[in-house]
Amino acid sequence: SVWPTESALVWGELSQAIINNEWEKAREVKNTVEETQRSLVKERESKGETWVPKHFIVTHSNEDGWKCSPIQKWVPDAPIVTL
């Protein structure tokens, strides 16, 4: 099963709209996802909570850039790509 917070589900409708060249729908879905994320951040901040990834440790250095290391050994490394 897929958690409601997984990227494939969160961004799935947007991806499908892009594939179908439905640009207005893609824009609307993107805005909805972003507003939901902003709302969750505000909610966490109001409770004094700090978000921490559950399955990865994310670090950054000037020498190595971004690193995303799995907490569990069975999870493969995931690259972070920035353009």
N, CA, C and O atoms as a Tinker XYZ file with bonds, in Angstrom:
   332  protein
     1  N      0.833000   -1.182000    0.000000    73     2
     2  CA     0.000000    0.000000    0.000000    64     1     3
     3  C      0.880000    1.249000    0.000000    63     2     4     5
     4  O      2.043000    1.204000    0.401000    81     3
     5  N      0.317000    2.340000   -0.446000    73     3     6
     6  CA     1.051000    3.600000   -0.559000    64     5     7
     7  C      0.530000    4.556000    0.505000    63     6     8     9
     8  O     -0.680000    4.742000    0.636000    81     7
     9  N      1.427000    5.157000    1.256000    73     7    10
    10  CA     1.032000    6.154000    2.256000    64     9    11
    11  C      0.546000    7.402000    1.544000    63    10    12    13
    12  O      1.020000    7.695000    0.446000    81    11
    13  N     -0.371000    8.140000    2.122000    73    11    14
    14  CA    -0.876000    9.351000    1.467000    64    13    15
    15  C      0.187000   10.433000    1.299000    63    14    16    17
    16  O     -0.008000   11.379000    0.537000    81    15
    17  N      1.309000   10.300000    2.004000    73    15    18
    18  CA     2.376000   11.294000    1.918000    64    17    19
    19  C      3.469000   10.924000    0.917000    63    18    20    21
    20  O      4.407000   11.697000    0.725000    81    19
    21  N      3.369000    9.762000    0.278000    73    19    22
    22  CA     4.412000    9.336000   -0.652000    64    21    23
    23  C      4.372000   10.163000   -1.933000    63    22    24    25
    24  O      3.305000   10.517000   -2.433000    81    23
    25  N      5.553000   10.459000   -2.445000    73    23    26
    26  CA     5.683000   11.327000   -3.622000    64    25    27
    27  C      4.852000   10.856000   -4.801000    63    26    28    29
    28  O      4.239000   11.666000   -5.496000    81    27
    29  N      4.829000    9.555000   -5.032000    73    27    30
    30  CA     4.081000    9.033000   -6.178000    64    29    31
    31  C      2.602000    9.406000   -6.084000    63    30    32    33
    32  O      1.964000    9.691000   -7.097000    81    31
    33  N      2.072000    9.403000   -4.890000    73    31    34
    34  CA     0.666000    9.754000   -4.709000    64    33    35
    35  C      0.476000   11.266000   -4.692000    63    34    36    37
    36  O     -0.437000   11.786000   -5.333000    81    35
    37  N      1.333000   11.970000   -3.962000    73    35    38
    38  CA     1.214000   13.427000   -3.848000    64    37    39
    39  C      1.343000   14.102000   -5.207000    63    38    40    41
    40  O      0.560000   14.992000   -5.541000    81    39
    41  N      2.326000   13.680000   -5.985000    73    39    42
    42  CA     2.596000   14.325000   -7.268000    64    41    43
    43  C      2.024000   13.564000   -8.459000    63    42    44    45
    44  O      2.202000   13.993000   -9.600000    81    43
    45  N      1.340000   12.443000   -8.220000    73    43    46
    46  CA     0.823000   11.607000   -9.306000    64    45    47
    47  C     -0.138000   12.324000  -10.235000    63    46    48    49
    48  O     -0.026000   12.209000  -11.456000    81    47
    49  N     -1.086000   13.067000   -9.665000    73    47    50
    50  CA    -2.061000   13.776000  -10.499000    64    49    51
    51  C     -1.383000   14.859000  -11.336000    63    50    52    53
    52  O     -1.739000   15.073000  -12.495000    81    51
    53  N     -0.411000   15.533000  -10.744000    73    51    54
    54  CA     0.346000   16.545000  -11.488000    64    53    55
    55  C      1.111000   15.896000  -12.637000    63    54    56    57
    56  O      1.087000   16.388000  -13.765000    81    55
    57  N      1.785000   14.796000  -12.347000    73    55    58
    58  CA     2.547000   14.106000  -13.397000    64    57    59
    59  C      1.644000   13.683000  -14.542000    63    58    60    61
    60  O      2.001000   13.830000  -15.711000    81    59
    61  N      0.466000   13.156000  -14.201000    73    59    62
    62  CA    -0.468000   12.718000  -15.242000    64    61    63
    63  C     -0.952000   13.903000  -16.066000    63    62    64    65
    64  O     -1.085000   13.793000  -17.285000    81    63
    65  N     -1.215000   15.028000  -15.424000    73    63    66
    66  CA    -1.656000   16.221000  -16.159000    64    65    67
    67  C     -0.566000   16.701000  -17.116000    63    66    68    69
    68  O     -0.861000   17.113000  -18.238000    81    67
    69  N      0.686000   16.650000  -16.677000    73    67    70
    70  CA     1.796000   17.054000  -17.557000    64    69    71
    71  C      1.897000   16.103000  -18.742000    63    70    72    73
    72  O      2.051000   16.543000  -19.882000    81    71
    73  N      1.811000   14.810000  -18.482000    73    71    74
    74  CA     1.887000   13.818000  -19.558000    64    73    75
    75  C      0.777000   14.062000  -20.585000    63    74    76    77
    76  O      0.988000   13.897000  -21.787000    81    75
    77  N     -0.411000   14.458000  -20.102000    73    75    78
    78  CA    -1.557000   14.696000  -20.984000    64    77    79
    79  C     -1.595000   16.112000  -21.552000    63    78    80    81
    80  O     -2.561000   16.492000  -22.213000    81    79
    81  N     -0.549000   16.890000  -21.296000    73    79    82
    82  CA    -0.486000   18.284000  -21.752000    64    81    83
    83  C     -1.663000   19.119000  -21.251000    63    82    84    85
    84  O     -2.135000   20.019000  -21.946000    81    83
    85  N     -2.130000   18.815000  -20.042000    73    83    86
    86  CA    -3.209000   19.578000  -19.418000    64    85    87
    87  C     -2.573000   20.586000  -18.461000    63    86    88    89
    88  O     -2.548000   20.376000  -17.248000    81    87
    89  N     -2.065000   21.672000  -19.018000    73    87    90
    90  CA    -1.225000   22.595000  -18.261000    64    89    91
    91  C     -1.984000   23.353000  -17.177000    63    90    92    93
    92  O     -1.433000   23.597000  -16.104000    81    91
    93  N     -3.216000   23.725000  -17.428000    73    91    94
    94  CA    -3.993000   24.426000  -16.404000    64    93    95
    95  C     -4.261000   23.504000  -15.210000    63    94    96    97
    96  O     -4.131000   23.913000  -14.056000    81    95
    97  N     -4.633000   22.266000  -15.503000    73    95    98
    98  CA    -4.867000   21.298000  -14.429000    64    97    99
    99  C     -3.572000   21.054000  -13.658000    63    98   100   101
   100  O     -3.586000   20.990000  -12.429000    81    99
   101  N     -2.457000   20.919000  -14.366000    73    99   102
   102  CA    -1.163000   20.708000  -13.715000    64   101   103
   103  C     -0.845000   21.870000  -12.778000    63   102   104   105
   104  O     -0.380000   21.662000  -11.658000    81   103
   105  N     -1.096000   23.082000  -13.236000    73   103   106
   106  CA    -0.845000   24.278000  -12.422000    64   105   107
   107  C     -1.714000   24.264000  -11.160000    63   106   108   109
   108  O     -1.235000   24.562000  -10.066000    81   107
   109  N     -2.985000   23.915000  -11.322000    73   107   110
   110  CA    -3.898000   23.868000  -10.183000    64   109   111
   111  C     -3.469000   22.804000   -9.168000    63   110   112   113
   112  O     -3.459000   23.060000   -7.964000    81   111
   113  N     -3.118000   21.618000   -9.655000    73   111   114
   114  CA    -2.705000   20.535000   -8.761000    64   113   115
   115  C     -1.418000   20.911000   -8.033000    63   114   116   117
   116  O     -1.286000   20.662000   -6.834000    81   115
   117  N     -0.478000   21.505000   -8.747000    73   115   118
   118  CA     0.783000   21.939000   -8.133000    64   117   119
   119  C      0.503000   22.944000   -7.027000    63   118   120   121
   120  O      1.071000   22.840000   -5.940000    81   119
   121  N     -0.360000   23.910000   -7.288000    73   119   122
   122  CA    -0.704000   24.904000   -6.273000    64   121   123
   123  C     -1.364000   24.256000   -5.061000    63   122   124   125
   124  O     -1.089000   24.643000   -3.925000    81   123
   125  N     -2.230000   23.277000   -5.293000    73   123   126
   126  CA    -2.891000   22.571000   -4.191000    64   125   127
   127  C     -1.867000   21.833000   -3.334000    63   126   128   129
   128  O     -1.926000   21.898000   -2.106000    81   127
   129  N     -0.932000   21.134000   -3.969000    73   127   130
   130  CA     0.112000   20.420000   -3.228000    64   129   131
   131  C      0.946000   21.403000   -2.411000    63   130   132   133
   132  O      1.223000   21.160000   -1.236000    81   131
   133  N      1.343000   22.499000   -3.026000    73   131   134
   134  CA     2.170000   23.488000   -2.328000    64   133   135
   135  C      1.423000   24.119000   -1.153000    63   134   136   137
   136  O      2.008000   24.314000   -0.088000    81   135
   137  N      0.145000   24.440000   -1.329000    73   135   138
   138  CA    -0.642000   25.021000   -0.244000    64   137   139
   139  C     -0.798000   24.030000    0.909000    63   138   140   141
   140  O     -0.734000   24.416000    2.076000    81   139
   141  N     -1.003000   22.761000    0.582000    73   139   142
   142  CA    -1.107000   21.729000    1.612000    64   141   143
   143  C      0.198000   21.628000    2.388000    63   142   144   145
   144  O      0.185000   21.529000    3.615000    81   143
   145  N      1.329000   21.653000    1.679000    73   143   146
   146  CA     2.623000   21.580000    2.345000    64   145   147
   147  C      2.852000   22.800000    3.238000    63   146   148   149
   148  O      3.355000   22.663000    4.353000    81   147
   149  N      2.490000   23.985000    2.759000    73   147   150
   150  CA     2.637000   25.203000    3.569000    64   149   151
   151  C      1.776000   25.118000    4.832000    63   150   152   153
   152  O      2.211000   25.516000    5.912000    81   151
   153  N      0.574000   24.606000    4.691000    73   151   154
   154  CA    -0.331000   24.462000    5.824000    64   153   155
   155  C      0.246000   23.507000    6.862000    63   154   156   157
   156  O      0.179000   23.777000    8.061000    81   155
   157  N      0.810000   22.396000    6.409000    73   155   158
   158  CA     1.419000   21.433000    7.330000    64   157   159
   159  C      2.621000   22.033000    8.050000    63   158   160   161
   160  O      2.824000   21.775000    9.237000    81   159
   161  N      3.419000   22.830000    7.347000    73   159   162
   162  CA     4.575000   23.489000    7.969000    64   161   163
   163  C      4.094000   24.443000    9.059000    63   162   164   165
   164  O      4.634000   24.449000   10.166000    81   163
   165  N      3.077000   25.252000    8.746000    73   163   166
   166  CA     2.545000   26.200000    9.743000    64   165   167
   167  C      2.012000   25.466000   10.961000    63   166   168   169
   168  O      2.219000   25.901000   12.094000    81   167
   169  N      1.324000   24.350000   10.731000    73   167   170
   170  CA     0.775000   23.556000   11.829000    64   169   171
   171  C      1.897000   23.015000   12.718000    63   170   172   173
   172  O      1.818000   23.093000   13.944000    81   171
   173  N      2.943000   22.466000   12.091000    73   171   174
   174  CA     4.092000   21.949000   12.864000    64   173   175
   175  C      4.757000   23.074000   13.648000    63   174   176   177
   176  O      5.076000   22.909000   14.825000    81   175
   177  N      4.968000   24.218000   12.997000    73   175   178
   178  CA     5.623000   25.340000   13.657000    64   177   179
   179  C      4.799000   25.846000   14.840000    63   178   180   181
   180  O      5.361000   26.209000   15.874000    81   179
   181  N      3.476000   25.874000   14.699000    73   179   182
   182  CA     2.625000   26.345000   15.799000    64   181   183
   183  C      2.694000   25.406000   17.001000    63   182   184   185
   184  O      2.474000   25.828000   18.136000    81   183
   185  N      3.001000   24.130000   16.750000    73   183   186
   186  CA     3.145000   23.152000   17.833000    64   185   187
   187  C      4.584000   23.046000   18.321000    63   186   188   189
   188  O      4.871000   22.320000   19.273000    81   187
   189  N      5.492000   23.776000   17.661000    73   187   190
   190  CA     6.900000   23.712000   18.042000    64   189   191
   191  C      7.592000   22.435000   17.578000    63   190   192   193
   192  O      8.646000   22.070000   18.099000    81   191
   193  N      7.007000   21.766000   16.610000    73   191   194
   194  CA     7.582000   20.519000   16.087000    64   193   195
   195  C      8.577000   20.817000   14.963000    63   194   196   197
   196  O      8.426000   21.789000   14.223000    81   195
   197  N      9.585000   19.971000   14.855000    73   195   198
   198  CA    10.557000   20.058000   13.770000    64   197   199
   199  C     10.409000   18.820000   12.905000    63   198   200   201
   200  O     10.374000   17.699000   13.414000    81   199
   201  N     10.321000   19.022000   11.595000    73   199   202
   202  CA    10.197000   17.885000   10.688000    64   201   203
   203  C     11.544000   17.204000   10.520000    63   202   204   205
   204  O     12.561000   17.861000   10.299000    81   203
   205  N     11.542000   15.880000   10.626000    73   203   206
   206  CA    12.744000   15.072000   10.439000    64   205   207
   207  C     12.357000   13.913000    9.522000    63   206   208   209
   208  O     11.358000   13.240000    9.775000    81   207
   209  N     13.135000   13.667000    8.455000    73   207   210
   210  CA    12.816000   12.528000    7.582000    64   209   211
   211  C     12.796000   11.223000    8.373000    63   210   212   213
   212  O     13.623000   11.025000    9.262000    81   211
   213  N     11.865000   10.343000    8.059000    73   211   214
   214  CA    11.741000    9.069000    8.762000    64   213   215
   215  C     12.704000    8.011000    8.242000    63   214   216   217
   216  O     13.124000    7.134000    8.996000    81   215
   217  N     13.059000    8.084000    6.963000    73   215   218
   218  CA    13.814000    6.995000    6.361000    64   217   219
   219  C     15.200000    7.392000    5.865000    63   218   220   221
   220  O     15.973000    6.529000    5.450000    81   219
   221  N     15.527000    8.683000    5.902000    73   219   222
   222  CA    16.797000    9.158000    5.376000    64   221   223
   223  C     17.400000   10.215000    6.285000    63   222   224   225
   224  O     16.698000   10.891000    7.036000    81   223
   225  N     18.697000   10.338000    6.200000    73   223   226
   226  CA    19.420000   11.429000    6.841000    64   225   227
   227  C     19.921000   12.314000    5.711000    63   226   228   229
   228  O     20.651000   11.848000    4.836000    81   227
   229  N     19.541000   13.578000    5.719000    73   227   230
   230  CA    19.927000   14.504000    4.660000    64   229   231
   231  C     20.973000   15.461000    5.212000    63   230   232   233
   232  O     20.772000   16.100000    6.245000    81   231
   233  N     22.103000   15.546000    4.497000    73   231   234
   234  CA    23.178000   16.451000    4.906000    64   233   235
   235  C     23.641000   17.256000    3.699000    63   234   236   237
   236  O     23.380000   16.891000    2.552000    81   235
   237  N     24.332000   18.357000    3.977000    73   235   238
   238  CA    24.859000   19.194000    2.910000    64   237   239
   239  C     26.217000   19.732000    3.320000    63   238   240   241
   240  O     26.418000   20.152000    4.460000    81   239
   241  N     27.147000   19.712000    2.373000    73   239   242
   242  CA    28.445000   20.346000    2.594000    64   241   243
   243  C     28.871000   21.004000    1.288000    63   242   244   245
   244  O     28.420000   20.618000    0.210000    81   243
   245  N     29.735000   21.991000    1.395000    73   243   246
   246  CA    30.221000   22.672000    0.193000    64   245   247
   247  C     31.052000   21.735000   -0.681000    63   246   248   249
   248  O     31.050000   21.860000   -1.905000    81   247
   249  N     31.756000   20.804000   -0.058000    73   247   250
   250  CA    32.611000   19.876000   -0.817000    64   249   251
   251  C     31.800000   18.809000   -1.555000    63   250   252   253
   252  O     32.060000   18.513000   -2.721000    81   251
   253  N     30.798000   18.228000   -0.845000    73   251   254
   254  CA    30.075000   17.088000   -1.406000    64   253   255
   255  C     28.670000   17.413000   -1.901000    63   254   256   257
   256  O     28.032000   16.580000   -2.545000    81   255
   257  N     28.184000   18.612000   -1.605000    73   255   258
   258  CA    26.815000   18.942000   -1.974000    64   257   259
   259  C     25.832000   18.225000   -1.071000    63   258   260   261
   260  O     26.137000   17.969000    0.094000    81   259
   261  N     24.658000   17.896000   -1.586000    73   259   262
   262  CA    23.618000   17.223000   -0.806000    64   261   263
   263  C     23.857000   15.729000   -0.786000    63   262   264   265
   264  O     24.202000   15.139000   -1.810000    81   263
   265  N     23.675000   15.108000    0.375000    73   263   266
   266  CA    23.763000   13.650000    0.537000    64   265   267
   267  C     22.478000   13.179000    1.198000    63   266   268   269
   268  O     21.981000   13.795000    2.141000    81   267
   269  N     21.960000   12.092000    0.690000    73   267   270
   270  CA    20.744000   11.495000    1.235000    64   269   271
   271  C     21.071000   10.041000    1.562000    63   270   272   273
   272  O     21.156000    9.201000    0.666000    81   271
   273  N     21.253000    9.748000    2.853000    73   271   274
   274  CA    21.673000    8.413000    3.273000    64   273   275
   275  C     20.523000    7.696000    3.979000    63   274   276   277
   276  O     19.877000    8.272000    4.854000    81   275
   277  N     20.268000    6.448000    3.603000    73   275   278
   278  CA    19.168000    5.713000    4.236000    64   277   279
   279  C     19.489000    5.380000    5.693000    63   278   280   281
   280  O     20.642000    5.126000    6.042000    81   279
   281  N     18.467000    5.384000    6.528000    73   279   282
   282  CA    18.628000    4.985000    7.925000    64   281   283
   283  C     18.680000    3.463000    8.013000    63   282   284   285
   284  O     19.468000    2.910000    8.781000    81   283
   285  N     17.848000    2.789000    7.232000    73   283   286
   286  CA    17.829000    1.327000    7.202000    64   285   287
   287  C     18.784000    0.818000    6.130000    63   286   288   289
   288  O     18.872000    1.409000    5.054000    81   287
   289  N     19.488000   -0.251000    6.401000    73   287   290
   290  CA    20.458000   -0.784000    5.440000    64   289   291
   291  C     19.793000   -1.330000    4.176000    63   290   292   293
   292  O     20.426000   -1.374000    3.121000    81   291
   293  N     18.522000   -1.747000    4.265000    73   291   294
   294  CA    17.848000   -2.333000    3.110000    64   293   295
   295  C     17.332000   -1.283000    2.135000    63   294   296   297
   296  O     16.847000   -1.634000    1.059000    81   295
   297  N     17.425000    0.009000    2.491000    73   295   298
   298  CA    16.961000    1.072000    1.609000    64   297   299
   299  C     18.144000    1.540000    0.767000    63   298   300   301
   300  O     19.169000    1.924000    1.331000    81   299
   301  N     18.040000    1.522000   -0.563000    73   299   302
   302  CA    19.172000    1.959000   -1.396000    64   301   303
   303  C     19.359000    3.468000   -1.315000    63   302   304   305
   304  O     18.414000    4.205000   -1.036000    81   303
   305  N     20.593000    3.924000   -1.562000    73   303   306
   306  CA    20.879000    5.342000   -1.611000    64   305   307
   307  C     20.024000    6.010000   -2.675000    63   306   308   309
   308  O     19.798000    5.443000   -3.743000    81   307
   309  N     19.554000    7.207000   -2.385000    73   307   310
   310  CA    18.746000    7.963000   -3.341000    64   309   311
   311  C     19.482000    9.252000   -3.694000    63   310   312   313
   312  O     19.807000   10.044000   -2.809000    81   311
   313  N     19.741000    9.464000   -4.961000    73   311   314
   314  CA    20.431000   10.701000   -5.333000    64   313   315
   315  C     19.514000   11.911000   -5.219000    63   314   316   317
   316  O     18.306000   11.807000   -5.434000    81   315
   317  N     20.087000   13.045000   -4.885000    73   315   318
   318  CA    19.355000   14.308000   -4.908000    64   317   319
   319  C     19.927000   15.093000   -6.085000    63   318   320   321
   320  O     21.114000   15.418000   -6.115000    81   319
   321  N     19.074000   15.387000   -7.041000    73   319   322
   322  CA    19.510000   16.058000   -8.243000    64   321   323
   323  C     18.976000   17.484000   -8.231000    63   322   324   325
   324  O     17.776000   17.704000   -8.069000    81   323
   325  N     19.863000   18.439000   -8.400000    73   323   326
   326  CA    19.425000   19.832000   -8.505000    64   325   327
   327  C     19.856000   20.374000   -9.864000    63   326   328   329
   328  O     20.922000   20.034000  -10.377000    81   327
   329  N     19.026000   21.202000  -10.419000    73   327   330
   330  CA    19.310000   21.753000  -11.736000    64   329   331
   331  C     19.720000   23.189000  -11.610000    63   330   332
   332  O     20.004000   23.840000  -12.615000    81   331
